[in-house]
Amino acid sequence: MTHPKFKSQSSSCSGWSYTPKNVFICPLCDKPVHGKCLKGSLGCISCCISTIPGFMITSYELNESYNTQIAHVFNPYNPSLLANQIGERIDENSTQEFDFISSVSEILASCKYQCPKNVKAASSNELKVLSLNIRSLTKNVSYFNEEIDIFSRYDVLCFNETNCTIEKLPNGLKDLEIKEFYEPLISEPARKSGRGGGLAIYVNKRVCDQDNIEELKFNLNSDDTSGEFQALRLHNFKNSNKTKIIVNFYRSPSLIPKKFLDRLEIVLRGLDRHSRKQIVLLGDANIDILKYDNDAYSQDLICLLEKYGFVQTVSKPTRVTDHSATLIDHVYTNHVTKVISCNVPVLCVDTTA
């Protein structure tokens, strides 16, 4: 006799639970909710919002300097900030450190939202990369083929949270093909369930010959699911005899940030010997660096990347909802002076950078 699969919808977040262990009854509304939606004796999140004034208000909204969420940006390199003026006065015209900080600040200050149809095709000497949390590659690959006129303007497409297992696809990698791009490099989700993870990198055929695309491996423990990484080295980039390195990453919000940072440092150590080459490291860290001023994990992440010569180039929120705005999708580079711009394309799939 076959038993039907368990399935229960949370009345608070409308998400589904597929195991009884994750279903609880709210003591106030007596409705089933996820464990993450239950706030103890206070009830579920929906009940808390309806009974506790200001329950969803953040510390930033209570701060006078945080007028609107969308206006808040990440730019700790701004030379005008008091923290950057502490110490001996320096000659702004001759100090390399001041020039570097100013360059990073200018890139962050120029970050803007951009409609994909307004993105210009990459020129012969540019590297244009799109990073996107796609929430299922198989469900969205047709969209990219339908809009190939827009997405072919990018040299590289980096997707995270693909939730994709190759052996479950009827035609294997052919089911994931995007016109004008080579077959993708696929990293399956670290979790055995095949959900909540997975990475994919697509390289445009104009970038280089397929033989010049090399996968980089890092000395990572395959049993550790605290962070997912994949990397490609693009030789003879656009016939220039130059090499570019792309690193794609993802961290599930349910996993411990400290373990992700430890795993990230292993990757950064592996990249250190390629420091003379331009490296772009991008993905969804699920660490909101808009909270940089008072969040230890945000500070640790930025400091770790600075230690290896990388700086963040996105300053605006990459995920905006009716009640929140977060910068959880990051784009880092080790050669910021070569960056022309870093914008946030407005797409409806999930989060972008």
C-alpha positions in Angstrom: 0.0 0.0 0.0 1.4 3.4 -1.0 1.0 6.2 1.5 0.4 9.7 0.2 3.3 12.2 0.6 2.9 14.6 3.6 2.3 18.2 2.6 1.2 21.1 4.8 1.0 24.8 4.0 2.0 27.4 6.6 -0.7 30.0 7.3 2.0 32.5 8.1 4.3 32.5 5.1 2.2 30.3 2.7 5.2 28.0 2.2 4.9 24.2 2.2 6.3 21.7 4.6 6.9 18.1 3.5 7.6 16.6 6.9 5.5 16.6 10.1 8.5 17.5 12.1 8.5 21.1 10.7 4.8 21.7 11.4 3.6 23.5 14.5 0.3 24.9 15.7 0.2 28.6 16.5 -1.1 29.1 20.1 -3.0 32.2 19.1 -4.7 31.4 15.8 -4.5 27.6 16.1 -3.3 27.3 12.5 -0.4 25.2 11.2 2.9 27.1 10.6 6.6 26.4 9.9 8.9 26.2 12.9 10.7 29.3 11.5 7.4 31.2 11.5 6.7 30.5 15.1 7.9 33.0 17.8 7.2 30.9 20.9 4.3 32.0 23.1 4.0 35.2 21.0 2.5 33.1 18.2 3.3 33.0 14.5 4.7 36.0 12.6 1.3 36.9 11.2 -0.2 37.0 14.7 2.8 39.1 16.0 2.4 41.6 13.2 -1.3 42.0 14.0 -1.0 42.2 17.7 2.5 43.8 18.4 2.9 47.4 17.2 6.2 47.8 15.2 7.0 44.1 15.3 8.6 44.2 11.8 10.4 47.6 12.3 14.2 47.3 12.0 16.8 49.2 14.0 17.7 51.0 10.7 14.1 52.4 10.4 14.3 53.7 13.9 17.6 55.5 13.1 17.2 59.0 11.9 19.9 58.6 9.3 18.0 55.7 7.7 15.1 57.5 6.0 14.0 54.9 3.5 15.3 51.4 2.9 15.9 51.9 -0.8 18.0 55.0 -0.1 20.4 53.1 2.1 23.6 52.1 0.3 26.9 50.4 1.1 30.0 52.6 0.8 32.3 52.5 3.8 35.1 53.8 1.5 33.6 57.3 1.1 36.5 59.6 1.9 34.1 62.1 3.5 33.1 59.6 6.3 34.5 60.5 9.7 36.0 57.0 10.1 38.1 57.5 7.0 39.5 60.8 8.2 40.8 59.5 11.6 44.6 59.7 11.8 47.2 61.9 10.3 46.2 64.3 7.5 47.4 63.1 4.1 48.2 64.7 0.8 45.2 63.7 -1.3 47.0 64.4 -4.5 49.9 62.1 -4.0 48.8 59.3 -1.6 48.1 56.0 -3.3 45.9 54.8 -0.5 43.7 57.8 -0.8 43.4 57.3 -4.6 42.4 53.7 -4.1 39.8 54.5 -1.5 38.4 57.2 -3.7 38.3 54.8 -6.7 36.3 52.2 -4.8 34.0 54.9 -3.4 33.3 56.3 -6.9 32.4 52.8 -8.2 30.0 52.3 -5.3 28.5 55.7 -5.7 27.9 55.2 -9.4 26.0 51.9 -8.9 22.4 52.2 -10.1 19.3 50.1 -11.1 19.1 49.3 -14.7 16.5 47.9 -17.0 18.0 44.8 -18.8 16.8 46.1 -22.2 19.0 49.2 -21.7 22.2 47.1 -21.1 24.6 47.6 -24.0 26.5 44.7 -25.5 30.0 44.2 -24.1 32.7 45.7 -26.3 35.8 43.8 -27.5 37.8 44.8 -24.5 35.1 44.5 -21.8 34.0 41.7 -19.5 30.3 41.9 -18.8 28.9 39.5 -16.2 25.4 38.9 -14.9 24.9 37.3 -11.5 21.5 36.0 -10.6 19.7 34.0 -7.9 17.5 32.0 -10.3 15.5 29.8 -7.9 15.4 26.8 -10.3 17.4 26.8 -13.6 15.1 24.3 -15.3 12.1 26.5 -14.8 13.8 29.7 -16.1 16.0 28.5 -18.9 13.3 29.0 -21.5 12.9 32.7 -20.4 16.6 33.4 -21.1 16.3 31.8 -24.6 13.2 33.9 -25.3 15.0 37.0 -24.2 18.4 36.0 -25.8 18.7 39.4 -27.5 19.1 40.9 -24.1 21.1 38.3 -22.3 23.5 37.6 -25.2 24.9 41.1 -24.4 26.6 39.6 -21.4 29.9 37.7 -21.7 29.2 35.4 -18.7 26.0 34.4 -16.9 26.4 33.2 -13.3 23.4 31.6 -11.7 23.0 30.4 -8.1 20.4 28.4 -6.3 19.8 26.5 -9.5 18.2 23.5 -7.7 19.3 21.4 -10.6 20.5 17.8 -10.7 21.7 16.7 -14.2 20.7 13.0 -13.8 17.1 14.0 -13.2 16.9 15.9 -16.6 15.4 13.9 -19.5 18.1 15.1 -21.9 20.9 16.0 -19.5 22.8 19.3 -20.2 20.8 19.8 -23.5 17.8 20.8 -21.4 19.9 23.7 -20.0 21.3 25.1 -23.2 21.0 28.8 -23.8 21.5 30.1 -27.3 24.8 31.7 -28.1 26.4 30.3 -25.0 28.5 27.1 -24.5 27.1 24.3 -22.4 27.1 25.5 -18.8 29.4 24.4 -16.0 27.0 22.9 -13.5 27.7 22.4 -9.8 24.8 20.4 -8.3 23.3 21.5 -4.9 25.4 20.4 -1.9 22.3 19.2 -0.1 21.2 15.6 -0.8 17.7 16.9 -1.3 18.8 18.8 -4.4 17.1 21.9 -3.2 18.4 25.2 -1.8 21.6 25.4 -3.7 23.4 24.6 -7.0 25.5 26.8 -9.3 25.8 27.3 -13.1 28.2 29.4 -15.3 27.5 30.1 -19.0 30.2 31.6 -21.2 29.3 33.4 -24.4 30.8 31.9 -27.5 32.3 35.2 -28.5 34.5 35.3 -25.4 37.0 32.6 -26.3 37.2 29.1 -27.9 35.7 26.4 -25.8 39.1 24.8 -25.4 40.3 27.9 -23.6 37.7 27.5 -20.8 39.3 25.8 -17.8 37.6 24.8 -14.6 39.5 25.7 -11.4 39.3 23.4 -8.4 39.8 24.3 -4.8 40.8 22.1 -1.8 37.4 22.1 -0.3 35.8 19.4 1.8 33.0 17.9 -0.3 31.0 17.0 2.8 30.9 20.6 4.0 27.7 22.2 2.7 28.3 25.6 4.3 29.2 27.3 1.0 29.2 26.4 -2.7 31.8 27.6 -5.1 32.7 27.0 -8.8 35.3 28.8 -10.9 36.4 29.2 -14.5 39.6 30.5 -16.1 39.1 32.1 -19.5 42.3 32.0 -21.5 42.9 34.2 -24.5 39.9 36.4 -23.6 38.5 37.9 -26.8 41.8 37.2 -28.6 43.7 39.5 -26.2 46.1 36.9 -24.7 44.7 37.9 -21.3 43.2 35.6 -18.8 40.0 36.3 -16.7 38.8 34.3 -13.7 35.2 34.0 -12.7 34.2 32.6 -9.3 30.5 31.9 -8.6 29.3 31.2 -5.1 26.2 30.6 -2.9 25.4 30.3 0.8 22.1 29.1 2.0 20.5 31.5 4.6 20.0 28.5 7.0 23.7 27.8 7.2 26.2 29.3 9.7 28.0 32.4 8.2 31.2 31.7 10.1 31.6 28.3 8.4 30.9 30.0 5.1 33.7 32.5 5.8 36.1 29.7 6.7 35.3 28.0 3.4 35.6 31.2 1.5 39.1 31.8 2.8 40.2 28.5 1.4 39.0 29.6 -2.0 40.7 33.0 -1.6 44.0 31.3 -0.7 43.7 29.2 -3.9 43.1 32.4 -5.9 46.0 34.2 -4.4 48.5 32.8 -6.8 46.4 34.3 -9.7 46.3 37.8 -8.1 47.9 39.5 -11.2 44.9 38.4 -13.3 41.6 40.1 -13.1 39.3 38.0 -10.9 35.5 38.5 -10.5 34.0 36.8 -7.5 30.2 37.0 -7.3 27.1 35.4 -5.9 24.5 35.2 -3.2 26.1 35.2 0.3 22.8 35.8 2.1 24.8 38.3 4.3 23.3 41.8 4.2 26.2 44.2 4.0 23.8 47.2 4.3 24.2 46.2 8.0 28.0 46.6 7.8 28.1 49.3 10.5 27.0 47.0 13.2 26.9 43.5 11.9 29.9 41.3 12.7 29.4 38.9 9.8 29.2 41.7 7.3 32.4 43.2 8.7 34.2 39.9 8.8 33.2 39.2 5.2 34.4 42.5 3.9 37.6 42.4 5.9 38.4 38.8 4.7 38.1 39.8 1.1 40.1 43.0 1.6 42.8 40.9 3.1 43.2 39.1 -0.3 42.8 42.3 -2.3 39.1 42.1 -3.2 36.5 44.9 -2.8 32.8 45.0 -3.2 31.4 46.9 -6.2 27.6 46.8 -5.6 26.2 49.4 -3.2 22.4 49.3 -3.7 19.9 46.7 -2.3 19.7 43.7 -4.6 16.5 42.3 -3.1 13.7 44.7 -2.4 10.2 43.6 -1.1 7.3 45.6 0.4 8.9 45.4 3.8 12.6 45.0 3.3 15.6 45.9 1.2 18.8 43.9 1.5 22.2 43.7 -0.2 22.9 40.0 -0.2 24.1 39.6 -3.7 27.8 40.6 -4.0 30.3 41.3 -6.8 33.9 41.5 -5.8 37.0 42.2 -7.9 40.8 42.4 -7.2 41.3 45.1 -9.9 38.8 47.8 -9.1 40.5 50.4 -11.3 39.5 48.3 -14.3 35.8 48.4 -13.4 33.8 50.6 -15.6 30.5 50.1 -13.7 28.5 47.7 -11.6 24.8 48.0 -11.8 21.7 46.2 -10.5 19.5 45.0 -13.4 15.8 44.9 -12.5 14.6 41.4 -13.1 11.6 39.6 -11.8 13.3 36.2 -11.2 14.7 36.9 -7.7 17.8 38.8 -6.8 20.4 40.3 -9.1 23.8 41.9 -9.2 
